[in-house]
Amino acid sequence: MLSFRTPISIGSAGVALAALAILGPGAVSAAPGVSPAASAVAYQSLSASVAVTHVQGASQTAGSSTTRHSADMTSGTDSSSTTVGLWAADWGGAASKRTAAEWQAAATNDSVLVGQAGVYKKWIPQLKAWNPNLTILEYNLGPYLQKGSANYNTVLADDPSWFARDSRGNLINLPSFPNNYLMDPSNAGYRAWHASQLAASVAEYGFDGAMDDSMGAGPLGHYASGAPMDTATGQPYTAQQWLSEQVLMLNADKAALDGKYLAFNGLVSGPMYVRESSILATSNADAGVSELFLRQPTSPVTSYPDATAVQDSLQMMSDMAAHGKTFLGWTKVWSSGSAAQIAQWEQFALGVYLLGQQSGSYLDFMNSHSADNTQVAYPNLDSNMGAPMGPYTVNGSIYTRTFQNGTVTVNLGTSSSSIQMNA
């Protein structure tokens, strides 16, 4: 039975916990109270998921088209003259503590903001006044309901088949976060309901669209209470099957939004994209988030990706552009380190990002677990390098890309990056 229910609403803890369970520790927001140890356990389970074979669409030449603008996100033009496009995953605790001056800075610094309706609803008109070209997306938990919520109770009573179930017919939750229950994206009734809920909330609060969090094949790992079963076959879902059902869920959400913007969090990382999550790029969604862009947030600050991981990350950016999708990269350094070590990581992440940046690319760098993502903590994020003069080139371990106003060089041998502006 399909019925219209209370618009989806979750607390910041639910946001963080479901994201952690689906995508690993890199997917946790800045909300407090999430254990790095629990994050590591979830990530290890994710890493053990089964690989799939997926034929990707043809890719563009590496880094073949790059300018920063927000026209990919809205019908407006770029609000910034810089080369670096910035976005902010702003559904953590920082938004609720922000001053008016800090909100204005957020509107000025970023082209895209993703936040919770409970915090953002009163700020949307003012944010638009400060920056008419800003794209503001409503955070949505994705394929989960929280036990005890009005939606959970009503769906369980009226439409229990919408919940994913294991081989014993039990509902599936996350033992580390037992209130988060997995839904079945293959159920057409659930997809229609979720889409209607999402569209109603976006319209009510005046968002430009929404972002579905917690997409991806994470529930197939060992950290869930059970593996979701495919009701059509009676067998556990494969990663390819599960992701294909999520494509249908994203397509339903996009259709219900009636022209408004839809992003999803589920690309995970470059290696995971090459392995399986590229399937989500075939959906009708407009953008995808890579929440483990170049690093695992709690890995040592001295740990850097190898050449294969970097190349996979660049391939992900190129392939998303080939599918006509905006790329939202998120790099987080949540491990301890000196200011110089964290700054080196920021420079490295920015360098790799600029190597692969496409016309619809945006970066969010988070230099601590409690950082406010909307603050620009490093001046090079304001670099105005102009348009690229061509794709990046490779000479051994050194990657280089030339822009109108400068050159980006990334040395994988020394895990370093530099931006040299023209005189």
Backbone torsions as a table, in degrees:
resi	resn	phi	psi	omega
1	MET	NA	125.7	179.5
2	LEU	-98.6	123.8	178.7
3	SER	-140.5	157.0	179.8
4	PHE	-87.3	125.5	-173.6
5	ARG	-121.4	-177.7	-179.2
6	THR	-56.1	132.2	178.0
7	PRO	-54.2	144.2	-176.9
8	ILE	-61.4	130.5	178.0
9	SER	-146.0	129.5	-179.4
10	ILE	-136.3	156.8	176.7
11	GLY	-84.9	169.7	-177.3
12	SER	-64.2	-30.5	178.6
13	ALA	-66.1	-42.5	178.5
14	GLY	-63.0	-36.9	176.6
15	VAL	-57.9	-49.8	-176.3
16	ALA	-68.1	-42.5	-171.5
17	LEU	-69.7	-45.4	179.6
18	ALA	-66.3	-37.8	178.3
19	ALA	-62.2	-41.8	177.5
20	LEU	-59.2	-46.9	-173.7
21	ALA	-68.5	-31.6	-178.1
22	ILE	-81.5	-44.7	-169.9
23	LEU	-112.5	-1.0	-177.3
24	GLY	92.5	180.0	-173.8
25	PRO	-61.8	-23.5	177.7
26	GLY	-68.8	-12.7	-176.8
27	ALA	-96.0	1.3	-179.3
28	VAL	-78.5	138.5	178.7
29	SER	-76.5	-174.5	-179.7
30	ALA	-81.0	7.8	179.9
31	ALA	-64.0	141.5	-177.8
32	PRO	-73.8	163.2	170.5
33	GLY	94.1	7.0	179.3
34	VAL	-99.7	122.6	-174.4
35	SER	-76.2	126.7	174.2
36	PRO	-58.9	-32.6	179.0
37	ALA	-65.5	-44.2	177.2
38	ALA	-64.3	-35.1	177.3
39	SER	-60.0	-44.8	-177.6
40	ALA	-63.6	-39.6	178.9
41	VAL	-61.6	-45.4	-179.4
42	ALA	-64.0	-40.9	-179.3
43	TYR	-65.7	-38.6	178.1
44	GLN	-62.8	-38.3	177.8
45	SER	-65.2	-41.9	179.0
46	LEU	-61.5	-40.3	-177.6
47	SER	-64.0	-20.3	-178.3
48	ALA	-90.4	1.8	-177.3
49	SER	-66.7	157.2	-172.0
50	VAL	-76.5	134.3	178.3
51	ALA	-73.6	154.9	178.3
52	VAL	-129.2	163.7	174.3
53	THR	-102.1	126.6	-179.5
54	HIS	-139.7	129.3	178.7
55	VAL	-85.1	114.8	-178.7
56	GLN	-85.2	160.0	174.6
57	GLY	-71.8	164.9	179.9
58	ALA	-62.2	137.1	-177.8
59	SER	-94.9	151.6	173.0
60	GLN	-76.3	164.3	173.8
61	THR	-58.6	139.0	-175.0
62	ALA	-51.9	122.5	176.1
63	GLY	62.4	33.8	-169.6
64	SER	-77.3	-21.9	-178.8
65	SER	-142.9	117.8	-175.4
66	THR	-145.4	120.9	160.8
67	THR	-150.7	149.1	178.9
68	ARG	-86.4	124.2	172.8
69	HIS	-159.1	160.8	179.9
70	SER	-104.3	9.2	179.7
71	ALA	-65.2	-25.5	176.1
72	ASP	-68.1	-26.0	-176.8
73	MET	-93.5	-35.5	179.4
74	THR	-140.1	-178.7	178.2
75	SER	-83.5	0.4	-178.1
76	GLY	-82.9	-173.9	177.2
77	THR	-110.5	171.5	-176.7
78	ASP	-62.7	137.1	179.3
79	SER	-93.9	2.2	-175.0
80	SER	-133.6	151.1	178.2
81	SER	-97.8	3.4	-177.2
82	THR	-84.6	162.4	177.6
83	THR	-78.1	-34.4	-173.3
84	VAL	-81.8	121.4	174.6
85	GLY	-88.1	127.9	-177.8
86	LEU	-113.9	142.7	172.1
87	TRP	-134.4	167.0	-179.8
88	ALA	-136.9	124.8	170.4
89	ALA	-80.0	92.7	-164.9
90	ASP	-110.4	37.4	-179.1
91	TRP	-101.2	10.9	178.1
92	GLY	-90.5	-159.7	-172.8
93	GLY	-77.8	-19.0	-174.1
94	ALA	-63.1	-36.6	-174.7
95	ALA	-61.4	-37.0	-176.2
96	SER	-72.9	-13.1	-177.7
97	LYS	-108.0	3.4	-170.8
98	ARG	-77.5	140.3	175.4
99	THR	-80.8	168.3	178.1
100	ALA	-60.4	-40.6	178.8
101	ALA	-63.4	-38.1	178.4
102	GLU	-70.7	-34.1	174.7
103	TRP	-64.1	-41.7	178.9
104	GLN	-63.7	-39.6	176.7
105	ALA	-62.7	-39.4	178.4
106	ALA	-60.8	-42.8	179.6
107	ALA	-65.7	-32.0	-178.9
108	THR	-80.8	-38.2	-175.2
109	ASN	-74.1	-37.5	-168.1
110	ASP	-109.7	150.5	172.6
111	SER	-92.1	-25.2	-177.1
112	VAL	-136.8	130.8	173.8
113	LEU	-123.6	136.2	175.3
114	VAL	-120.8	119.5	-176.3
115	GLY	-148.2	171.6	-178.8
116	GLN	-82.8	143.7	-177.2
117	ALA	-60.1	-38.8	-176.7
118	GLY	-59.3	-31.7	179.3
119	VAL	-92.7	-42.1	-170.5
120	TYR	-79.6	-26.2	-169.8
121	LYS	-55.2	-36.9	-178.9
122	LYS	-82.2	-13.6	-176.8
123	TRP	-100.2	-15.6	-173.9
124	ILE	-56.4	-48.5	179.8
125	PRO	-58.4	-42.0	-178.7
126	GLN	-70.5	-39.0	176.7
127	LEU	-59.7	-40.7	179.0
128	LYS	-68.5	-33.9	177.4
129	ALA	-66.2	-41.2	178.1
130	TRP	-68.2	-37.5	-177.2
131	ASN	-145.6	92.2	-177.9
132	PRO	-60.3	-20.9	-177.7
133	ASN	-94.1	0.7	179.3
134	LEU	-67.8	135.3	175.3
135	THR	-100.5	123.6	-176.4
136	ILE	-118.5	117.7	-176.6
137	LEU	-110.9	140.8	178.4
138	GLU	-83.8	130.3	176.0
139	TYR	-71.1	136.3	176.0
140	ASN	-134.4	140.7	-174.0
141	LEU	-69.0	-14.3	-179.7
142	GLY	81.6	-144.1	-171.1
143	PRO	-82.1	51.5	178.2
144	TYR	-140.3	149.1	166.9
145	LEU	-125.8	147.0	-178.5
146	GLN	-96.1	126.9	179.2
147	LYS	-57.2	135.0	-179.3
148	GLY	96.5	-17.2	177.7
149	SER	-75.2	159.4	179.0
150	ALA	-59.8	-41.2	179.7
151	ASN	-63.4	-43.9	179.8
152	TYR	-59.3	-48.7	-176.5
153	ASN	-64.1	-41.0	-177.8
154	THR	-70.9	-44.4	180.0
155	VAL	-64.6	-42.4	179.9
156	LEU	-61.7	-36.6	-179.7
157	ALA	-76.4	-41.0	-172.2
158	ASP	-96.6	-34.4	-173.4
159	ASP	-138.9	62.3	-175.6
160	PRO	-63.1	-20.4	179.7
161	SER	-69.8	-10.7	179.4
162	TRP	-74.6	-18.9	178.6
163	PHE	-79.8	141.5	171.3
164	ALA	-69.8	148.3	-178.5
165	ARG	-136.5	154.0	179.1
166	ASP	-89.2	-172.0	-175.2
167	SER	-65.2	-18.3	178.1
168	ARG	-98.0	4.4	180.0
169	GLY	83.8	9.3	-178.9
170	ASN	-83.6	148.5	170.7
171	LEU	-62.8	154.5	-175.5
172	ILE	-112.2	120.6	174.0
173	ASN	-124.0	-172.6	-178.6
174	LEU	-112.1	109.4	-174.4
175	PRO	-52.1	-34.7	178.3
176	SER	-71.3	-25.3	-178.4
177	PHE	-137.4	75.7	-164.0
178	PRO	-66.4	-10.6	180.0
179	ASN	-85.8	-6.4	-178.3
180	ASN	-95.7	117.0	-176.5
181	TYR	-114.8	134.8	-174.1
182	LEU	-80.5	137.8	175.7
183	MET	-101.0	165.0	-176.5
184	ASP	-101.0	104.2	-177.6
185	PRO	-69.0	-10.5	177.6
186	SER	-80.9	-10.8	-178.1
187	ASN	-83.2	115.6	-176.2
188	ALA	-62.7	-34.9	178.4
189	GLY	-64.8	-43.6	177.4
190	TYR	-63.3	-44.7	-179.2
191	ARG	-59.0	-43.4	-179.3
192	ALA	-65.1	-41.4	179.7
193	TRP	-64.8	-47.6	-179.7
194	HIS	-59.3	-42.5	-179.3
195	ALA	-63.4	-41.5	-179.4
196	SER	-67.9	-39.8	177.0
197	GLN	-60.8	-46.6	-177.6
198	LEU	-62.7	-48.2	-178.3
199	ALA	-63.0	-39.2	-179.6
200	ALA	-64.9	-41.8	-178.9
201	SER	-68.1	-43.4	178.8
202	VAL	-59.5	-44.5	-179.3
203	ALA	-67.2	-40.8	-177.3
204	GLU	-61.0	-41.5	-172.6
205	TYR	-99.0	-5.7	175.6
206	GLY	83.4	24.1	175.7
207	PHE	-71.0	159.2	175.1
208	ASP	-82.2	-9.4	-178.4
209	GLY	164.3	-155.2	-174.4
210	ALA	-148.0	164.0	171.3
211	MET	-126.1	123.5	174.3
212	ASP	-85.6	114.5	177.9
213	ASP	-83.7	170.2	167.7
214	SER	63.7	26.9	171.3
215	MET	-81.4	168.5	-179.3
216	GLY	114.0	177.9	-173.2
217	ALA	-93.7	14.7	-178.4
218	GLY	-54.9	-38.5	-178.4
219	PRO	-61.7	-14.9	179.6
220	LEU	-80.9	-5.4	179.3
221	GLY	-80.9	-177.5	-172.1
222	HIS	-84.2	-6.4	-176.1
223	TYR	-84.7	-14.1	174.0
224	ALA	-77.4	161.8	-178.3
225	SER	-69.7	-16.9	177.4
226	GLY	-171.4	162.6	178.3
227	ALA	-83.2	131.4	178.6
228	PRO	-65.3	137.6	-178.4
229	MET	-98.1	140.7	174.0
230	ASP	-78.2	114.2	-176.6
231	THR	-65.9	-22.1	-179.4
232	ALA	-76.5	-30.3	-175.7
233	THR	-114.4	-16.8	-175.3
234	GLY	73.7	11.5	-179.6
235	GLN	-115.4	158.1	175.9
236	PRO	-60.0	144.5	176.3
237	TYR	-62.8	141.0	164.0
238	THR	-83.7	164.7	179.2
239	ALA	-60.5	-41.3	-179.1
240	GLN	-64.3	-41.5	179.0
241	GLN	-65.1	-45.2	-178.3
242	TRP	-62.4	-45.3	179.2
243	LEU	-65.9	-34.8	177.5
244	SER	-65.5	-36.7	176.0
245	GLU	-68.3	-35.4	177.3
246	GLN	-67.6	-30.3	173.3
247	VAL	-59.4	-41.9	178.0
248	LEU	-64.2	-38.1	177.7
249	MET	-63.9	-44.7	178.1
250	LEU	-64.0	-38.9	179.2
251	ASN	-63.9	-39.7	177.8
252	ALA	-65.5	-41.7	178.4
253	ASP	-63.3	-44.3	-179.8
254	LYS	-61.8	-43.4	179.9
255	ALA	-63.0	-41.3	-178.7
256	ALA	-67.4	-29.4	-179.4
257	LEU	-72.7	-12.2	170.6
258	ASP	53.6	55.4	175.8
259	GLY	96.6	-14.1	176.7
260	LYS	-77.7	168.7	-168.6
261	TYR	-81.8	143.0	175.2
262	LEU	-131.6	124.4	172.3
263	ALA	-116.6	163.5	175.9
264	PHE	-139.8	151.3	175.0
265	ASN	-106.6	110.2	-176.8
266	GLY	-178.9	-1.5	176.0
267	LEU	-67.5	-31.4	178.5
268	VAL	70.7	-81.7	-175.4
269	SER	-151.6	171.2	176.8
270	GLY	-59.2	-50.7	177.9
271	PRO	-59.6	-38.9	178.5
272	MET	-69.9	-32.0	177.2
273	TYR	-64.0	-47.3	179.0
274	VAL	-63.6	-35.0	-176.8
275	ARG	-73.9	-44.6	-174.8
276	GLU	-159.8	-34.4	-168.3
277	SER	-73.5	-6.9	175.7
278	SER	-60.1	-20.1	177.0
279	ILE	-56.6	-36.9	-178.1
280	LEU	-65.8	-23.1	178.3
281	ALA	-69.5	-13.0	178.1
282	THR	-85.5	-2.1	178.8
283	SER	-76.0	176.6	177.9
284	ASN	-87.9	3.5	177.1
285	ALA	-62.2	156.7	-175.4
286	ASP	-92.2	-22.0	-174.0
287	ALA	-152.6	155.5	177.0
288	GLY	-133.7	144.2	-179.9
289	VAL	-101.6	131.6	170.0
290	SER	-106.0	100.0	-172.8
291	GLU	-85.7	-8.6	172.8
292	LEU	-116.4	45.0	-177.6
293	PHE	-67.0	106.5	174.8
294	LEU	78.8	-16.5	-179.0
295	ARG	-158.2	157.9	169.3
296	GLN	-86.4	123.7	-170.4
297	PRO	-54.4	-35.2	-176.2
298	THR	-96.8	5.8	176.4
299	SER	-71.0	159.3	-177.7
300	PRO	-54.9	144.4	-177.4
301	VAL	-64.1	-19.0	178.9
302	THR	-89.6	-0.3	-178.7
303	SER	-90.9	127.1	-178.1
304	TYR	-125.5	155.1	179.9
305	PRO	-70.5	151.4	176.0
306	ASP	-82.7	179.5	-174.8
307	ALA	-61.8	-38.0	-179.3
308	THR	-64.0	-43.5	179.5
309	ALA	-64.5	-39.8	177.4
310	VAL	-64.7	-45.5	179.2
311	GLN	-62.8	-38.6	176.6
312	ASP	-63.2	-37.9	179.7
313	SER	-66.5	-41.7	176.8
314	LEU	-66.4	-38.0	176.6
315	GLN	-63.5	-39.7	177.7
316	MET	-59.0	-46.2	-179.6
317	MET	-62.8	-43.4	179.7
318	SER	-65.7	-42.4	-177.0
319	ASP	-69.2	-37.8	176.0
320	MET	-60.8	-41.2	177.0
321	ALA	-64.0	-38.2	178.6
322	ALA	-63.8	-27.9	176.0
323	HIS	-87.6	3.3	180.0
324	GLY	74.7	25.6	-176.6
325	LYS	-107.2	146.5	170.3
326	THR	-77.7	139.7	178.9
327	PHE	-104.8	127.6	177.8
328	LEU	-117.2	100.5	-179.2
329	GLY	-92.0	139.2	-178.6
330	TRP	-132.1	113.7	178.2
331	THR	-111.3	128.0	-176.5
332	LYS	-127.9	132.4	174.5
333	VAL	-113.5	96.2	-177.8
334	TRP	-105.6	9.9	178.2
335	SER	-100.8	160.1	-177.5
336	SER	-73.0	148.2	178.8
337	GLY	179.9	165.7	178.4
338	SER	-73.3	163.8	177.4
339	ALA	-59.2	-37.0	179.6
340	ALA	-67.2	-39.8	179.3
341	GLN	-66.0	-41.0	179.1
342	ILE	-69.2	-37.6	177.0
343	ALA	-64.1	-36.1	176.8
344	GLN	-63.4	-38.2	178.8
345	TRP	-67.4	-39.4	177.9
346	GLU	-61.8	-44.1	179.7
347	GLN	-63.4	-39.7	179.9
348	PHE	-66.6	-47.8	-179.4
349	ALA	-61.3	-43.5	178.6
350	LEU	-63.3	-40.9	179.7
351	GLY	-61.7	-49.1	179.2
352	VAL	-63.0	-42.0	178.1
353	TYR	-57.2	-45.3	-179.6
354	LEU	-67.2	-30.8	175.6
355	LEU	-59.4	-40.1	-174.9
356	GLY	-104.3	-0.1	-173.6
357	GLN	-56.0	132.5	176.8
358	GLN	-110.5	-178.1	-177.7
359	SER	-65.3	-25.6	176.9
360	GLY	-117.0	66.4	-179.2
361	SER	-129.0	140.0	180.0
362	TYR	-141.9	148.1	-175.8
363	LEU	-125.1	141.9	172.6
364	ASP	-128.4	115.9	177.0
365	PHE	-109.3	127.5	-176.4
366	MET	-119.4	114.3	-171.0
367	ASN	-92.1	4.3	172.4
368	SER	-165.0	165.9	-179.2
369	HIS	-64.0	-29.1	-176.2
370	SER	-103.8	7.6	-176.1
371	ALA	-66.4	150.9	171.1
372	ASP	-86.0	111.8	-174.1
373	ASN	-60.6	-22.4	-175.9
374	THR	-81.9	-10.0	179.9
375	GLN	-84.7	135.2	177.8
376	VAL	-92.2	100.4	-172.4
377	ALA	-88.0	-10.7	-176.6
378	TYR	-130.4	128.7	-174.6
379	PRO	-63.4	-25.9	-179.0
380	ASN	-67.6	-14.4	175.7
381	LEU	-71.0	-11.9	176.0
382	ASP	-100.7	11.4	-176.3
383	SER	-60.4	133.2	175.2
384	ASN	-107.7	90.6	-174.3
385	MET	-94.6	-6.5	-177.4
386	GLY	75.7	-168.7	-177.9
387	ALA	-76.9	151.4	177.2
388	PRO	-70.6	148.0	178.5
389	MET	-91.6	-1.7	179.8
390	GLY	161.7	-175.8	178.3
391	PRO	-73.8	170.1	177.4
392	TYR	-73.1	156.3	176.6
393	THR	-118.9	158.1	-177.6
394	VAL	-127.2	130.4	174.9
395	ASN	-133.6	96.1	-174.8
396	GLY	66.8	-119.8	-179.5
397	SER	-96.4	6.0	-175.8
398	ILE	-105.5	124.1	178.8
399	TYR	-109.6	135.1	-176.7
400	THR	-136.7	142.6	172.9
401	ARG	-141.1	133.7	-177.9
402	THR	-102.9	134.0	175.7
403	PHE	-114.8	172.5	180.0
404	GLN	-57.2	-38.8	-172.9
405	ASN	-111.1	7.5	-179.0
406	GLY	175.5	-177.0	-177.0
407	THR	-133.5	138.4	175.9
408	VAL	-106.5	130.8	178.2
409	THR	-129.1	129.4	177.3
410	VAL	-121.2	124.2	179.1
411	ASN	-109.6	106.2	-179.1
412	LEU	-71.5	-22.4	179.1
413	GLY	-68.4	-31.8	-179.8
414	THR	-112.6	4.6	-178.1
415	SER	51.9	44.3	-177.2
416	SER	-128.1	161.9	-179.9
417	SER	-147.5	149.3	177.2
418	SER	-141.3	150.3	173.8
419	ILE	-121.4	114.1	-178.6
420	GLN	-106.5	111.3	179.0
421	MET	-81.4	146.4	178.3
422	ASN	-68.0	150.9	179.3
423	ALA	-68.7	NA	NA
